[in-house]
Amino acid sequence: MAAKSIKAILVAVFSLSLVLISTELLAQEHATTEAPAKKKLFDANEVIFGHIMDAHEFHFLSYKDSEGKDHHATIPLPVILYSSEGGFSVFMSSKFQHGHEAYKGYAILTEHKIEEMGLDKKKFNVGQIIPVNENGELKASVKLYDISLSRNVVQMLLALSLLVFILIRVAKKYGQGQGVDSAPKGMQNAIETVVNFIKDEVATPNLGAKSKKYMPYLLTVFLFILINNIVGLIPGTANVTGNIAFTFVLSIISFVVILFSTNKHYWMHIINPPGVPGWVKIILVPVEILGIFTKPFALMIRLFANMVAGHILIICLISLIFIMGALNQYAGWGFAPFSIAFTVFIYFIEVLVAFLQAFIFTILTAVFIGQALEGEHHDTEHAAAH
């Protein structure tokens, strides 16, 4: 029954995401065909980056009514700005009316605004808030600091709250004696399975006797990444783990844990590798020092690249229908079944990837910590032999 329920939820979520993405793509295609004299091809690049980049609102769909007016189903988020001229300003992102208006001397950039204002695309991005004058021109002399609650931040906090809620409920059940003398059920069973998996397959093989000490951190990393991966698959939400800033912070935290786990034996093997000729050390030592910093870099890039790639691929497959349709209407309809079939396949692969990437980040962290403790393990074994 549980497996059937999960499948039903996944199918429902995928169907909803397909409808929302298709509706938004249709709205954009309609917008490009309003004026036949200035007709342009469907811009897949704008749609793709609009979905994977951060924003000041949760955007679910866009459509046009019979009069040709734009309508958007969104959840606006708080905008918190500080400028050298006006101080703090706090308001909702809905005041910008999806990039068409300025508010309190600020405007949010769209692709059209960047081109209209002649701004450098290397310095200014879509979704960025800038200070403007009464004529809507950029005030370059004003320094602006954007500390808004973007959708990535809000979703991360919501995912964290959901995770804490689940874990507290499970902990209360254990406190009440449920699942202690008998087999746990439901969410309690799922969490216990995850804990045992991380302990038996990740912590113990790589950390040995020190596994108990690092279990809280490894479990936190695994569950936090997993909950953000899963929530990111829901239509309208942000791909938090596909944001380089998010994975950068996670990798830096792991880097700090790894460094604090090192010992004298570890550093001596890096600075003065035993049994290695002097001329080889000249090459080997810089490589070993560089390897210290490549570990968090590998953690950061692996998680970011894998999570963002799946989302881009899904949107690309749907976009192909409209790209083909812009060339020939019948080609668009003929390509649609193949595109949808591949999208379904990739979506279910993404569910697997959500678990896999959380596991890979956790086990690599455990491996790197184990390498930092390696000298300590050898010392313990040597003492026990004597």
LOMIRO-791949 format. One record per residue (C-alpha): x, y, z; residue in one letter; residue number from 1. Coordinates in steps of 0.5 Angstrom, whole numbers. Example, Ala and Ser with C-alpha at 12.3 -4.5 7.8 and 13.67 -1.06 7.14 Angstrom:
<sites>
<x=25	y=-9	z=16	res=A	n=1>
<x=27	y=-2	z=14	res=S	n=2>
</sites>
This chain:
<sites>
<x=0	y=0	z=0	res=M	n=1>
<x=6	y=5	z=2	res=A	n=2>
<x=9	y=4	z=-5	res=A	n=3>
<x=3	y=5	z=-9	res=K	n=4>
<x=1	y=11	z=-5	res=S	n=5>
<x=8	y=14	z=-6	res=I	n=6>
<x=8	y=12	z=-14	res=K	n=7>
<x=1	y=16	z=-14	res=A	n=8>
<x=4	y=22	z=-11	res=I	n=9>
<x=10	y=22	z=-15	res=L	n=10>
<x=5	y=21	z=-21	res=V	n=11>
<x=1	y=27	z=-19	res=A	n=12>
<x=7	y=32	z=-17	res=V	n=13>
<x=10	y=30	z=-24	res=F	n=14>
<x=3	y=31	z=-28	res=S	n=15>
<x=2	y=38	z=-24	res=L	n=16>
<x=9	y=40	z=-26	res=S	n=17>
<x=8	y=38	z=-33	res=L	n=18>
<x=1	y=43	z=-33	res=V	n=19>
<x=5	y=49	z=-30	res=L	n=20>
<x=11	y=49	z=-34	res=I	n=21>
<x=7	y=48	z=-41	res=S	n=22>
<x=2	y=53	z=-39	res=T	n=23>
<x=8	y=58	z=-38	res=E	n=24>
<x=11	y=56	z=-44	res=L	n=25>
<x=5	y=57	z=-48	res=L	n=26>
<x=4	y=64	z=-45	res=A	n=27>
<x=11	y=66	z=-47	res=Q	n=28>
<x=9	y=63	z=-54	res=E	n=29>
<x=3	y=67	z=-54	res=H	n=30>
<x=7	y=73	z=-52	res=A	n=31>
<x=12	y=72	z=-58	res=T	n=32>
<x=6	y=72	z=-63	res=T	n=33>
<x=2	y=78	z=-61	res=E	n=34>
<x=5	y=82	z=-66	res=A	n=35>
<x=6	y=78	z=-73	res=P	n=36>
<x=11	y=84	z=-76	res=A	n=37>
<x=15	y=83	z=-70	res=K	n=38>
<x=15	y=75	z=-69	res=K	n=39>
<x=21	y=72	z=-66	res=K	n=40>
<x=22	y=65	z=-64	res=L	n=41>
<x=21	y=62	z=-57	res=F	n=42>
<x=26	y=63	z=-52	res=D	n=43>
<x=28	y=57	z=-49	res=A	n=44>
<x=34	y=60	z=-45	res=N	n=45>
<x=29	y=65	z=-42	res=E	n=46>
<x=25	y=60	z=-39	res=V	n=47>
<x=30	y=55	z=-37	res=I	n=48>
<x=34	y=60	z=-33	res=F	n=49>
<x=28	y=63	z=-30	res=G	n=50>
<x=26	y=57	z=-27	res=H	n=51>
<x=33	y=55	z=-24	res=I	n=52>
<x=35	y=62	z=-22	res=M	n=53>
<x=33	y=65	z=-15	res=D	n=54>
<x=28	y=70	z=-15	res=A	n=55>
<x=24	y=75	z=-10	res=H	n=56>
<x=17	y=70	z=-11	res=E	n=57>
<x=15	y=63	z=-12	res=F	n=58>
<x=12	y=63	z=-19	res=H	n=59>
<x=7	y=58	z=-21	res=F	n=60>
<x=4	y=60	z=-28	res=L	n=61>
<x=3	y=65	z=-33	res=S	n=62>
<x=-3	y=66	z=-38	res=Y	n=63>
<x=-6	y=71	z=-42	res=K	n=64>
<x=-14	y=73	z=-42	res=D	n=65>
<x=-18	y=74	z=-48	res=S	n=66>
<x=-16	y=81	z=-48	res=E	n=67>
<x=-9	y=80	z=-48	res=G	n=68>
<x=-7	y=82	z=-41	res=K	n=69>
<x=-2	y=78	z=-37	res=D	n=70>
<x=-4	y=74	z=-31	res=H	n=71>
<x=1	y=71	z=-26	res=H	n=72>
<x=0	y=66	z=-21	res=A	n=73>
<x=5	y=68	z=-16	res=T	n=74>
<x=7	y=68	z=-8	res=I	n=75>
<x=11	y=75	z=-7	res=P	n=76>
<x=16	y=75	z=-2	res=L	n=77>
<x=19	y=80	z=3	res=P	n=78>
<x=24	y=85	z=-1	res=V	n=79>
<x=29	y=88	z=4	res=I	n=80>
<x=34	y=93	z=2	res=L	n=81>
<x=39	y=98	z=4	res=Y	n=82>
<x=42	y=104	z=0	res=S	n=83>
<x=47	y=109	z=2	res=S	n=84>
<x=41	y=114	z=0	res=E	n=85>
<x=35	y=112	z=3	res=G	n=86>
<x=37	y=107	z=8	res=G	n=87>
<x=32	y=101	z=10	res=F	n=88>
<x=26	y=99	z=5	res=S	n=89>
<x=22	y=94	z=6	res=V	n=90>
<x=16	y=92	z=2	res=F	n=91>
<x=13	y=86	z=-2	res=M	n=92>
<x=16	y=84	z=-9	res=S	n=93>
<x=9	y=84	z=-12	res=S	n=94>
<x=10	y=92	z=-12	res=K	n=95>
<x=14	y=91	z=-18	res=F	n=96>
<x=8	y=88	z=-22	res=Q	n=97>
<x=13	y=83	z=-25	res=H	n=98>
<x=18	y=88	z=-27	res=G	n=99>
<x=14	y=93	z=-31	res=H	n=100>
<x=14	y=98	z=-25	res=E	n=101>
<x=19	y=102	z=-21	res=A	n=102>
<x=17	y=102	z=-13	res=Y	n=103>
<x=20	y=107	z=-8	res=K	n=104>
<x=26	y=109	z=-13	res=G	n=105>
<x=27	y=101	z=-14	res=Y	n=106>
<x=26	y=97	z=-20	res=A	n=107>
<x=27	y=89	z=-21	res=I	n=108>
<x=31	y=88	z=-28	res=L	n=109>
<x=28	y=83	z=-33	res=T	n=110>
<x=31	y=81	z=-40	res=E	n=111>
<x=27	y=87	z=-43	res=H	n=112>
<x=29	y=92	z=-38	res=K	n=113>
<x=37	y=90	z=-39	res=I	n=114>
<x=36	y=91	z=-46	res=E	n=115>
<x=32	y=98	z=-46	res=E	n=116>
<x=37	y=101	z=-41	res=M	n=117>
<x=43	y=99	z=-44	res=G	n=118>
<x=46	y=95	z=-38	res=L	n=119>
<x=52	y=91	z=-39	res=D	n=120>
<x=49	y=83	z=-38	res=K	n=121>
<x=56	y=81	z=-35	res=K	n=122>
<x=54	y=86	z=-29	res=K	n=123>
<x=47	y=86	z=-28	res=F	n=124>
<x=42	y=80	z=-28	res=N	n=125>
<x=35	y=78	z=-29	res=V	n=126>
<x=32	y=79	z=-22	res=G	n=127>
<x=37	y=84	z=-20	res=Q	n=128>
<x=34	y=90	z=-16	res=I	n=129>
<x=37	y=97	z=-18	res=I	n=130>
<x=36	y=104	z=-16	res=P	n=131>
<x=33	y=108	z=-21	res=V	n=132>
<x=31	y=116	z=-22	res=N	n=133>
<x=24	y=119	z=-23	res=E	n=134>
<x=25	y=117	z=-31	res=N	n=135>
<x=27	y=110	z=-29	res=G	n=136>
<x=34	y=111	z=-31	res=E	n=137>
<x=40	y=107	z=-27	res=L	n=138>
<x=43	y=111	z=-21	res=K	n=139>
<x=50	y=109	z=-21	res=A	n=140>
<x=52	y=113	z=-15	res=S	n=141>
<x=47	y=110	z=-10	res=V	n=142>
<x=50	y=103	z=-7	res=K	n=143>
<x=45	y=98	z=-6	res=L	n=144>
<x=45	y=92	z=-1	res=Y	n=145>
<x=40	y=87	z=-2	res=D	n=146>
<x=38	y=83	z=4	res=I	n=147>
<x=31	y=80	z=2	res=S	n=148>
<x=28	y=73	z=3	res=L	n=149>
<x=29	y=70	z=-4	res=S	n=150>
<x=25	y=64	z=-6	res=R	n=151>
<x=31	y=60	z=-4	res=N	n=152>
<x=32	y=62	z=3	res=V	n=153>
<x=25	y=62	z=4	res=V	n=154>
<x=24	y=55	z=1	res=Q	n=155>
<x=31	y=52	z=5	res=M	n=156>
<x=27	y=55	z=12	res=L	n=157>
<x=21	y=51	z=10	res=L	n=158>
<x=24	y=45	z=9	res=A	n=159>
<x=28	y=45	z=15	res=L	n=160>
<x=22	y=47	z=19	res=S	n=161>
<x=19	y=41	z=16	res=L	n=162>
<x=25	y=36	z=17	res=L	n=163>
<x=25	y=39	z=25	res=V	n=164>
<x=18	y=37	z=25	res=F	n=165>
<x=18	y=30	z=23	res=I	n=166>
<x=24	y=29	z=27	res=L	n=167>
<x=21	y=32	z=33	res=I	n=168>
<x=15	y=27	z=32	res=R	n=169>
<x=19	y=21	z=31	res=V	n=170>
<x=23	y=23	z=38	res=A	n=171>
<x=17	y=24	z=42	res=K	n=172>
<x=14	y=17	z=39	res=K	n=173>
<x=21	y=14	z=42	res=Y	n=174>
<x=20	y=18	z=48	res=G	n=175>
<x=13	y=15	z=49	res=Q	n=176>
<x=16	y=8	z=48	res=G	n=177>
<x=13	y=7	z=41	res=Q	n=178>
<x=17	y=2	z=37	res=G	n=179>
<x=22	y=0	z=42	res=V	n=180>
<x=19	y=-7	z=44	res=D	n=181>
<x=16	y=-7	z=37	res=S	n=182>
<x=17	y=-6	z=30	res=A	n=183>
<x=16	y=2	z=29	res=P	n=184>
<x=11	y=4	z=24	res=K	n=185>
<x=10	y=9	z=19	res=G	n=186>
<x=15	y=15	z=19	res=M	n=187>
<x=18	y=13	z=25	res=Q	n=188>
<x=20	y=6	z=21	res=N	n=189>
<x=23	y=11	z=15	res=A	n=190>
<x=27	y=15	z=20	res=I	n=191>
<x=30	y=9	z=23	res=E	n=192>
<x=32	y=6	z=17	res=T	n=193>
<x=36	y=12	z=15	res=V	n=194>
<x=39	y=12	z=21	res=V	n=195>
<x=41	y=5	z=21	res=N	n=196>
<x=43	y=6	z=14	res=F	n=197>
<x=48	y=12	z=15	res=I	n=198>
<x=51	y=8	z=21	res=K	n=199>
<x=52	y=2	z=18	res=D	n=200>
<x=54	y=4	z=11	res=E	n=201>
<x=57	y=11	z=12	res=V	n=202>
<x=60	y=12	z=19	res=A	n=203>
<x=62	y=5	z=21	res=T	n=204>
<x=66	y=3	z=15	res=P	n=205>
<x=70	y=10	z=14	res=N	n=206>
<x=70	y=12	z=21	res=L	n=207>
<x=71	y=6	z=26	res=G	n=208>
<x=71	y=7	z=33	res=A	n=209>
<x=70	y=15	z=32	res=K	n=210>
<x=63	y=14	z=28	res=S	n=211>
<x=59	y=15	z=34	res=K	n=212>
<x=62	y=22	z=35	res=K	n=213>
<x=61	y=24	z=28	res=Y	n=214>
<x=54	y=21	z=27	res=M	n=215>
<x=50	y=27	z=29	res=P	n=216>
<x=53	y=31	z=23	res=Y	n=217>
<x=53	y=26	z=18	res=L	n=218>
<x=45	y=25	z=19	res=L	n=219>
<x=44	y=32	z=19	res=T	n=220>
<x=48	y=33	z=12	res=V	n=221>
<x=44	y=27	z=9	res=F	n=222>
<x=37	y=29	z=12	res=L	n=223>
<x=38	y=37	z=10	res=F	n=224>
<x=40	y=35	z=3	res=I	n=225>
<x=35	y=30	z=2	res=L	n=226>
<x=29	y=34	z=4	res=I	n=227>
<x=31	y=40	z=0	res=N	n=228>
<x=32	y=35	z=-6	res=N	n=229>
<x=25	y=32	z=-5	res=I	n=230>
<x=22	y=39	z=-4	res=V	n=231>
<x=25	y=42	z=-10	res=G	n=232>
<x=22	y=37	z=-14	res=L	n=233>
<x=15	y=40	z=-13	res=I	n=234>
<x=12	y=45	z=-18	res=P	n=235>
<x=13	y=52	z=-17	res=G	n=236>
<x=19	y=51	z=-12	res=T	n=237>
<x=26	y=53	z=-12	res=A	n=238>
<x=32	y=48	z=-14	res=N	n=239>
<x=35	y=50	z=-7	res=V	n=240>
<x=41	y=45	z=-8	res=T	n=241>
<x=42	y=47	z=-15	res=G	n=242>
<x=44	y=54	z=-13	res=N	n=243>
<x=52	y=54	z=-12	res=I	n=244>
<x=52	y=59	z=-6	res=A	n=245>
<x=48	y=53	z=-2	res=F	n=246>
<x=53	y=48	z=-4	res=T	n=247>
<x=59	y=52	z=-3	res=F	n=248>
<x=56	y=54	z=5	res=V	n=249>
<x=55	y=46	z=6	res=L	n=250>
<x=62	y=44	z=3	res=S	n=251>
<x=65	y=50	z=7	res=I	n=252>
<x=62	y=47	z=14	res=I	n=253>
<x=64	y=40	z=12	res=S	n=254>
<x=71	y=43	z=10	res=F	n=255>
<x=72	y=46	z=17	res=V	n=256>
<x=69	y=39	z=20	res=V	n=257>
<x=75	y=36	z=16	res=I	n=258>
<x=80	y=40	z=19	res=L	n=259>
<x=78	y=40	z=26	res=F	n=260>
<x=79	y=32	z=25	res=S	n=261>
<x=86	y=32	z=23	res=T	n=262>
<x=92	y=31	z=27	res=N	n=263>
<x=100	y=31	z=27	res=K	n=264>
<x=100	y=25	z=24	res=H	n=265>
<x=96	y=27	z=18	res=Y	n=266>
<x=100	y=34	z=17	res=W	n=267>
<x=106	y=30	z=17	res=M	n=268>
<x=104	y=26	z=12	res=H	n=269>
<x=102	y=32	z=8	res=I	n=270>
<x=108	y=36	z=9	res=I	n=271>
<x=114	y=31	z=10	res=N	n=272>
<x=111	y=24	z=6	res=P	n=273>
<x=115	y=19	z=9	res=P	n=274>
<x=119	y=14	z=5	res=G	n=275>
<x=119	y=19	z=-1	res=V	n=276>
<x=126	y=21	z=-4	res=P	n=277>
<x=127	y=29	z=-3	res=G	n=278>
<x=126	y=31	z=-11	res=W	n=279>
<x=119	y=27	z=-11	res=V	n=280>
<x=117	y=31	z=-5	res=K	n=281>
<x=118	y=38	z=-8	res=I	n=282>
<x=113	y=36	z=-13	res=I	n=283>
<x=108	y=31	z=-8	res=L	n=284>
<x=108	y=36	z=-2	res=V	n=285>
<x=104	y=42	z=-7	res=P	n=286>
<x=100	y=37	z=-10	res=V	n=287>
<x=98	y=34	z=-3	res=E	n=288>
<x=97	y=41	z=0	res=I	n=289>
<x=92	y=43	z=-6	res=L	n=290>
<x=88	y=36	z=-5	res=G	n=291>
<x=86	y=39	z=2	res=I	n=292>
<x=82	y=45	z=-2	res=F	n=293>
<x=80	y=40	z=-8	res=T	n=294>
<x=76	y=36	z=-3	res=K	n=295>
<x=71	y=41	z=-1	res=P	n=296>
<x=71	y=44	z=-8	res=F	n=297>
<x=69	y=37	z=-11	res=A	n=298>
<x=63	y=36	z=-6	res=L	n=299>
<x=61	y=43	z=-8	res=M	n=300>
<x=61	y=42	z=-15	res=I	n=301>
<x=58	y=35	z=-15	res=R	n=302>
<x=52	y=37	z=-12	res=L	n=303>
<x=51	y=43	z=-15	res=F	n=304>
<x=52	y=40	z=-22	res=A	n=305>
<x=48	y=34	z=-21	res=N	n=306>
<x=42	y=37	z=-18	res=M	n=307>
<x=41	y=43	z=-23	res=V	n=308>
<x=43	y=39	z=-29	res=A	n=309>
<x=36	y=35	z=-28	res=G	n=310>
<x=32	y=41	z=-28	res=H	n=311>
<x=35	y=44	z=-34	res=I	n=312>
<x=34	y=37	z=-38	res=L	n=313>
<x=26	y=37	z=-36	res=I	n=314>
<x=25	y=44	z=-38	res=I	n=315>
<x=29	y=43	z=-44	res=C	n=316>
<x=25	y=37	z=-46	res=L	n=317>
<x=18	y=41	z=-45	res=I	n=318>
<x=21	y=47	z=-49	res=S	n=319>
<x=23	y=42	z=-55	res=L	n=320>
<x=15	y=42	z=-56	res=I	n=321>
<x=15	y=49	z=-57	res=F	n=322>
<x=21	y=50	z=-61	res=I	n=323>
<x=19	y=45	z=-66	res=M	n=324>
<x=12	y=48	z=-66	res=G	n=325>
<x=15	y=55	z=-68	res=A	n=326>
<x=18	y=52	z=-74	res=L	n=327>
<x=12	y=48	z=-76	res=N	n=328>
<x=5	y=46	z=-72	res=Q	n=329>
<x=5	y=39	z=-74	res=Y	n=330>
<x=12	y=38	z=-72	res=A	n=331>
<x=10	y=41	z=-65	res=G	n=332>
<x=4	y=36	z=-64	res=W	n=333>
<x=8	y=30	z=-67	res=G	n=334>
<x=14	y=31	z=-62	res=F	n=335>
<x=10	y=32	z=-56	res=A	n=336>
<x=9	y=25	z=-54	res=P	n=337>
<x=16	y=23	z=-55	res=F	n=338>
<x=18	y=29	z=-51	res=S	n=339>
<x=13	y=28	z=-45	res=I	n=340>
<x=15	y=21	z=-45	res=A	n=341>
<x=22	y=22	z=-44	res=F	n=342>
<x=20	y=28	z=-39	res=T	n=343>
<x=17	y=23	z=-35	res=V	n=344>
<x=23	y=18	z=-35	res=F	n=345>
<x=28	y=24	z=-33	res=I	n=346>
<x=23	y=26	z=-27	res=Y	n=347>
<x=23	y=19	z=-24	res=F	n=348>
<x=30	y=19	z=-25	res=I	n=349>
<x=31	y=26	z=-21	res=E	n=350>
<x=27	y=22	z=-15	res=V	n=351>
<x=33	y=17	z=-15	res=L	n=352>
<x=38	y=23	z=-16	res=V	n=353>
<x=35	y=26	z=-10	res=A	n=354>
<x=37	y=21	z=-5	res=F	n=355>
<x=43	y=19	z=-9	res=L	n=356>
<x=46	y=26	z=-9	res=Q	n=357>
<x=45	y=26	z=-1	res=A	n=358>
<x=48	y=20	z=0	res=F	n=359>
<x=54	y=21	z=-4	res=I	n=360>
<x=55	y=28	z=-1	res=F	n=361>
<x=55	y=25	z=6	res=T	n=362>
<x=59	y=19	z=4	res=I	n=363>
<x=65	y=23	z=1	res=L	n=364>
<x=65	y=27	z=7	res=T	n=365>
<x=65	y=21	z=12	res=A	n=366>
<x=71	y=19	z=7	res=V	n=367>
<x=75	y=25	z=8	res=F	n=368>
<x=74	y=25	z=15	res=I	n=369>
<x=76	y=18	z=16	res=G	n=370>
<x=83	y=20	z=12	res=Q	n=371>
<x=84	y=26	z=17	res=A	n=372>
<x=83	y=21	z=22	res=L	n=373>
<x=88	y=16	z=19	res=E	n=374>
<x=94	y=17	z=23	res=G	n=375>
<x=90	y=16	z=29	res=E	n=376>
<x=87	y=10	z=27	res=H	n=377>
<x=94	y=7	z=26	res=H	n=378>
<x=97	y=10	z=32	res=D	n=379>
<x=91	y=6	z=36	res=T	n=380>
<x=93	y=0	z=32	res=E	n=381>
<x=100	y=0	z=34	res=H	n=382>
<x=99	y=1	z=41	res=A	n=383>
<x=94	y=-5	z=41	res=A	n=384>
<x=99	y=-9	z=38	res=A	n=385>
<x=104	y=-8	z=43	res=H	n=386>
</sites>
